[in-house]
């Protein structure tokens, strides 16, 4: 049985939207249930940005534990044991890799817990750099690029991203 003309037109208009997603973004959308057990600790001092990141990650099915500052992140990481830590630097001169190591050490997290750092000042758009043991610096152009990178980090063996 052929679809009605109205149904066919609806599918026809959806195709460009579906093609605009990257493979990892499509995977995320289709596998939200797989993400439900994964916890991402988000360290961001600006409330509006922290809330936005939290909502976007929750829409992908992740559990999100938002932290306002380093001390808050240590408390939350000690209590919740995140699968990944996402950090946005507090401003110029912030030594984020030291903060990441400090959070891991004080919360007694393994070095296998990846840390992803948003870095908009020092990297070209779209850049991804490994700066330490399972610590990555990224400057995504958009949320889909961040989504793809998080998916790769969470599903790949350590240091193979």
Buried (B, 14 or more C-beta within 10 A) or exposed (E): EEEEEEEEEEEEEEEEEEEEBBEBBEBBBEEEEEBEEBBBBBBBBEEEEBEEBBEBBBEBBBBBBBBBEBEBBBEBBEEEBBBBBBBBBBEEEBEBBEBBBBBBEBBEBEBEBBBBBBBEEEBEEEEBEEEBBBBBBBBBEEBBBBBBBBBBBBEEEEEEB
